[in-house]
Structures are given as C-alpha cells and as structure tokens.
Amino acid sequence: MLLLSTTKPIYFKSSPQDHVSPPTSLEHLVFGLGSGMNIWPYRKELVSLYWNPNKMRGCVFVDSLPNDNKFDTSSLPPLCLSSNTTQFPYNWWGPGGQQSANRMARMVKDIVEMNYSNVRWYVFGDDDTIFFPENLVKTLSKYDHRLWYYLGAHSESYLSSQFFGFGMAFGGGGFAISSSLAKVLAKVIDSCLERYSYLYGSDGRTYSCITELGVELTQEPGFHQLDVRGNIFGLLAAHPATPLLSLHHVDQLDPIFPNMTTIKALQHLFEAANVDSQRTLQQTVCYHKQFSWTISISWGYAIQIFPINMPLPDVLRVQLTYNDWTTSRNVLAPLYNFNTIELHPDPCKRPIIFYQDNVSSRKDGIIMSSYKKSFQNCSHNMALLKELELIKVFTKKLDLDIEQLQSPRRHCCDILPSSSNDVMEIATRECRGEELIFMH
C-alpha cells in the first residue's frame, strides 16, 4: 500500500553566498564625515587628499550651511545639513564633551535616509580622518555586506580603550558598517540617543546601539585612531601586515616626513599610495649577512638599517618615538595595545633612517621606490654605512586576493649585488613555502 506523506515540504533558505555578485568597488561605498562650519575651512584640505569626486559618494555633515559659495567643492564631498538633535539630552559628566556628539551619532540615520543606490558599506569618520579608499575597498571585499558587520579598531592607548571600551570602534580612526546593519541601526538610533545621553562621544553612542542589536566589533588594525602625540615614526615604520586604511589626528602630530609641513608630508605619502596603495607602509625585513645588518622597509615611507643582527620579533615591535595622549601625572608609564620597544637613550645607537624620496612605475610593471638617508648613526664607525646615501627598492604592484587578505603573510626581500657603495638595491617578493626570515 502506498503511503502519502502529509507533512509539508521543507524549503531551504539560500545563503548570501549562493548569490554571486560583482566584486566590491569604490562605487559601493558611501562616506559620512562629521564636521562643523567653524572647523570645515581648516579641515577640507585634509579630505581633499583622498577624495575622488568622480568615484566616491557621501557627505560632510555640518551644523549649518554656508550662505555663499566660498567653498570650492570640485574636489570635495558635498556639504549636508545634519538633522536637528536638540531634543536629545547630553549629560556627559567630564570635560571636553559636546552636544554635537548626538548630531554625529545620528549621521547614520541621516545618510541612510538619503537613499543612495547600490550601497554595500557605509564608512564613517571625522573631517580629520585620512582614508585610503582603495585599501578600504580591498579590506571590505573580505566580508559579505548582506550580513551584519561593524568594522573598526580600538585606540592605540590602553587607557583610552579601557575607559571607552575595547569593543568600540574609535570614530576618529574611522569605521565601516555593512548596509544591512546600517538600515536597521538607522531605525533604532534615536532610542539609543535617549538611553546613552551620559556617554562622551558619538562613537560610544553608535557602539552601544550596535551592541544592543547583538553585534560585536570586527577588528581591522588598518584603522588608526592615533591617540598619541609627537612623532609617530615608530608606528608607521612597524605597520601590521594588513592594508593601511586610515590615519587620524594628523594635524595634531609632527609631520610624518622631516622638513615638510603636515599637508606636504601627507601628499608625499599619497604619491606612493597612488602608485601602490596596498603596499603602503607594509613592513618587509631582510638581513645583510655579510655585514650583519638588519634592514626594515616600511614601503613608501622609510627604511631603517640596524647595524646589528636583530631577531625579527624585535624588529616588529613599535619604537616609542611618540608621547602618550594622556598627560595626567597620575599615569606612571604609558601603556599601549601593541608590543613596544624603547628608543636607545644614545641617539648614536639608533638605526640609520632613509626616508622615501620618489616612487615610479616602469613599463615592465616593476615599481622602483628610492629612499634618501636622513639620520646617520654616529657611533658605528663603519665606512660602508657612512658612504651609503640611497636605497632603491624594486617591487611588483601588490594586489591581494581574498585568501591573502584573510590569511596575511609578510613578504621577503633580497639585497641585490651593487657596484657602488653609496647605493643599495633591494627586491621584495613573496616568501617561499617554508622560508624563514632571519639572519642566515
């Protein structure tokens, strides 16, 4: 006898991965930048460093719009008027807080309601956040925008992270929210502004609301809040093996290249980033076994020569060239969220530094970057080091695939034969299968 089942058929819901979509591109991103009319005239030069009006979409949200056309917007994002947030309380108890924190937090609602088409990611930052758009696209391509993602990084300062929360993406460093999450967040953000009136900044309000939705921060170390002061050479020379996504507080720090203004120094860095964005600041280390030199390359920025054999873990530690953001006398010693190493008290025993001078791309696809000596180590009386004035680095343009982004590996380098003592040539490449980076 044939038995017919009376149960309903089971329909399996397709996963987002079942639908093939084109690769994420810059056109899929929408930027929301927080500013104010009192500071925008001073910050717009920073935004123009990276903004491409032909490819990028978004707004600079301000508290009021100018009465005239005194701003040249040809190379800048449009100015957008933030929605009124005076109805929301602001009860931060400490110094430095501003009512504008509510306005900035509501930016996610303002920009979602502008109904941009074909959006996969919303990227938020301040008017002094320097983004590297191509690297943002590459990094975001690792993730499925149809899932709920909150991407960013905490502060470099341990005390800042401890105070505001290790799970919070610090807003100045920039953060990204998938379009699927942003649409939901836009619907509930007002209720969160009511509940979290006692918090300091907009990023804390955004984080708290996302947390209530059950979503946690996905760390991306390429975002840099830069809660430090002074010379950030140590941070830039030991960048993690992940694309550089942002730099913050740049107008409150020393220029990243010597003998330049802050803007000129950043333009100089972008000259390298415009040639090979994904390789910018990527640290490669090789050893000159004949002279026992350790050579650390921060591509597009600087090269250091340590006239000693330094184990790789020591080279990768961040040199304390900067000061802590916190100036409180109650702090006995600055604490950071990464491995650090003190500068040698004797300047003559510090590494020799060569700063990036020029980057060019040849017809055969090889990129040549040159670095000129800036600091001569004076205690190592070695003729070859004194004669060396220029280092050339030869690379191929870096184009990371999804697997390399998900499982990053540092590149290796080889010191090339040279007939001149004043020039050194180095070639970088992918490390071989079982290759180790050490002094052979």
N, C-alpha and C positions, 0 to 999 in steps of 0.2 A: 504494500500500500504506500502511495506517495504522500509524504507529509510536507505540507507547505508551511513555511515559517511565517509567523505573524509579526515578527519583530521588524522594526523599521531599518532600512539600510543605513550603514554608517558612512558618513561623508567626512573625509579627512581634509582639514583646512590646510591649504597650501602655505608654506612658509615664505617669508620675503625672499629667500634665496632662490625659490623656484621661478621667480620672475626676473629675467635678465634685463638689466637696464644699462644704458650707456655709462661710461666712466664719469666719475665726478669731475667737474671742471669749475673754473672760477665763476662761470655764469650761474652755477648752482648755489653760490654763497650770497648772503645778504648781510651787510655790516651795519651795526648800530653803535655809534660812537657818542659818548656822553661829553658835553661841553657846556659852555655858557658864553653869552655875548661879551662878558667882561674879560674872558681869557682866550676866546677863539682867535682874535687877531694875532696873538703871540704863539698859538699852537698850530695854526693852519699850515705853517711851513713844515712841521713835523709830519703831518698827514700827507702832504704833497710828495714826501719822499717815496711813498709806496703806492699811492692811489693811482689807478689807471681808469679814467672816466669812460673809456671805450669798452672795458671788460668788467668793471666792478659795479655793484649795486649797493645802495644803502643810504644812510642819512647821518648827519651830525645833529644830534638833538640838543637844542638850546632853549633857554628860558624865555627868550624874546627874539623876534626877528628884526634885522636892521631896517631903518626907514629909507635907506638909499641903496644904491648898487655899488658901494665902495669896495666890495669884495670881488676879486676875480675868481670865478668859480670854474674856469675852464679845466683846471687840473685838480679839482677838489670835489668831494661829495656834496650834494645839496644840503642846505640847512633846513631842518624841520623843527617845527614848534612842538615842544613836549606838551602832553596833556596836563591839565590842571591837577595838582596833587595837594592843594592846600587843605583839603578836607581830611587828610590823613595825619595823625599825630606823629610827632618826632620827640622822643623822650630820652635820647642818649645822655648819660649822666656825666661823661668825661669831656675833656677839652677837644676842640678841633672838629666836632660834629657839625653837620649842615643839613638843613631841611631838604636840600637838593638830593639827598640820598633816596628819598621817596620817588622823586621825579626820575632819577636814573634807573631805579629798580623797575619802574613802570614802563621803561623803554621797551621791554619785551612785548608788552601788550600793544604799545603804540605801533611798533614796526610790523607785528603780525597782522594787525588790522589794516595795514596799508595794502595787503593782498598782492604782494609780489607773486609772479607766476613762477612755477617750476623751481621752488626753493627746496633745497635739501638741508642746508645748515644756516643757522643764524650765528654770526660771530660778533661778540660784544667786547668793547674796550673803552679806554679813555682817549681823550684828544692828544695825549702824550704817549700813547701806546704805539710803538713802531711794529707793524706787522710785516711778515714776509709771505705774501699771498700765494706764490707758487708752492711753498712748503706747506702752507695750510691745506691747500688742495690735496697734496700728496698724503699728508697725515690723515685727513678726514676720509680719504678713499679706503682706509683700512676698515671703516665702520659702515654699517647699514643705517642710513638715515631714517628708515622706516621704524627702527627700534628707538627706544628712549635712551639718549646719551647726553651726558653732561661732562664735557671735557675741559680740563684746565690743569692748573698746578698751584701748589701752596707757596707760601713765601720762602725766600732763602733764609730768613731769620727764624730761628727756632722759637723765640719768644713771641713773635708775631703770629706764627702758626698756632702756637699753644693758646694764645689769647683769643684769636678769632676762630680757630678751628682747623684741624688738619684735613677735614673733609671738604673744606670750602675752596673753590677756585678763586684766587685773588683777582679782583676785577681789573686792576691796572695791568697785570700781565696778559689779560685777555682770556676769554673762554668761548667755547662753542657749544651750542645746544642743537640737537637734531630737530628738524622741522616738526616731526611728530610730537616730540615733547614740548616744543615751544608753543604749539597750538593749544595744548592742554594748560600749560603754565599761564598763558595769556588770559585764560578764563578764570583762573583762581588767584591771580597775583594780588588783586585788591584786598581779598580777605586776609592774606598774609601781611600786607602792609599795616592792617589794623592790629594784628596779633604781635608783630615784631617791631613795634614802634621804638623799643628800647635799644635796638641794635645801632651800631655806628654807621655802617656804610650800606650802599646799595647791593654790593656783592654778598653781604651777610643776609640780607632780606631774600635775595634770589636763591641763595643756597638753602636757607631754611624752608622756603616754599617747595623747592625741588625735593628736599628731604621728606617733606610731608607727603609727597607723591610716591615715596618709596624708592627713589632713585639715588644712587651714590655717585660720587665723583670718580671718573676715569682719569687717572693721572697721565698727563702728557708733559714730560720735562722740557720740551722745547719752548713752552711759555715761560717768560721770565718777568716776575714782579720787580726784581732788583730792589729789594728793601735793604740797600746798603748805601754807603756814601764814599765819595772819593774816586779812586782809580779802580775800575773793575777789570783790569787786565787779567788777573788771576782767574776770574770766572769765564771770560771769553776764551782764554788760552786752554781751558780744560773743559770744553763743552761736552755734554754727554753724546753718545753715539745715536743721535736722533736729530731730525731736521730742526734748524732754528726757526721758531715760529713768531717770537715777539721779543721786544725789549721795552722796558718801562723806566720812567724816572730819568730819561736820558738828559733832560735839560737841567737836572739837579746833580749830575755826576760830572766827573772830569771828562773832557773829550777823549774818545777811545783811541785816537791816534795823536801822537805828540805834535806840537807846533801847528795845530789846527783848531778852528772853532768847533763847537759841538755839531753844527749843521754840516760843515765841510767834512768833518770826520765821518759822519754817518753817510754822506754822499759818497765818500771814498769806499766805505764798506759795500754800499749798494752797487758800485762799479764792478765789484767782484761778484756780488749776488746776481746781478743781471746777466753774467756770463754762465755761472753755475750755482744756482740758488741752493740746491740740495746739499752741495759740498761745503757751503759757507760755514766756517767755524768747526768743521769736522776735524777732530784731532787724530793725527797719524804719528806714530812714533817709530823711529828706526835708530840703529846703532852703527857707529863707525868703529869697527873693531880694531882697526889699525892704530887709532889714537885714543880709544876708549871714550868716545864722545857719545852722549845721548842727545838725540835731536827730536824735538817735539814740534810738529807742524799744526797750527790752527789755520786751516786753509782760508785764504782771502784776508787774513788778519795779521798773524805774526808767527815767527819761528823762533824757538829758543834752543840754544846749544848749551848743554850742561857738560863741562869738560871732565866729567866723571861717568862711571857706569852706574846709572840709576835704574833699579828694578821698575818694571812697568807700573805696578800698583802705586809707587811713589810719584811717578810722572803724572798719573791721572788725578792725583789729589789737587784740590784747588788752592793755589797760593793766596795767602792773606795779604793782598795788595791794597785792600779797601778797609773801610771802617764800618762798624756796626751801625745800623739805622737807629738803634736805641741809644740815647745819650745819657740815660739815667745812671747816676753814680752808684745806685744800688746793685747794678749788674757787675759782678766780679770779673767775668770774662764773656766775650761774645760767643754765642752758640749758633751753629748753622745746621741746615738739614742735609749736609753732604760732608764728605771727607775733606778736611783742610790740612794745610801744612804751612808752618810759619816761614816767613822770609828769613834768610840768613841775616843776622844783625850786621855783618860786614858786607856792604854793597859790592865789594870786590870779589865776593864768593858767591854771587848770584849769577844766574845764567846770562849769557850774551843774547840780546834780543835783536831780531831783524823784523822790521815792520813791512807789510805789504806795500809795494810801490806801484805795480802795474799788473793787470791781468789781460790777456789777449787770447783769442781763439784762432788757431791756424787752419788752413784749408783742408788739411788731412784729419781734422777733428780733434787734434791734440790741443789742450789748453795749457798755456805757459803763464805761470804767475811768478813774479820776481819780488824779492824781499831785501831791503837795504838795512845795513847794520845801524842800530840806534844806540845800543849800550855795549861798551867794551868792558869785558871782565878784566879788571886790572891786576888781580893777584896771581893769575895763571900766566906766567911769562912764557907763553908758547908762541913761537914765531908764526906758525900756520894760522892760529886763531887771530893773531893781530893783523895778518895780511888779508884774511877773509873779509870781504866787503859786501858781497852779493850772493844770494842763494836763489836758484831757479828751480821751480817745481813743475814737473810735467804730469798731467793727468788726462783722463778721458772724462767727458761730462758725466756726472753722476745722475742716473735715472733709476731710482729704486723701484723694484716691483713689490707687490703686496707681501710676499714671503719675506723679503729683506726688511720691510717696514715692521712686520710683526716679530721678526727674529733678527735684530740688527747685529752686525759684526763689524768690528773696526777693520779698516784697511791696513795693508802693509806698505812699506816703501823700501826702495833700494837706492843707495848712494852710487851715482854713476861716475865712471872714470873721468878725470878732468886734467887738462894740461896746464891749468892756471891755478895759482894758489889764492887768488883773490875772488874766485868764483867757485861755488859748489853747485852741482846739479843733482837733483833727486827726482825719482819717478815713483809715483804711488800706483798701487794695484790692489786687486782683491787678494786676500791671503789664501794660500793653498790649503787643502783639506786639513792636514794635521800640523800646519805651520805654527810655530810659537814665536812670539815677539819678545826677544831677549838678546843679551849680548852673547853671541856665539863665541 
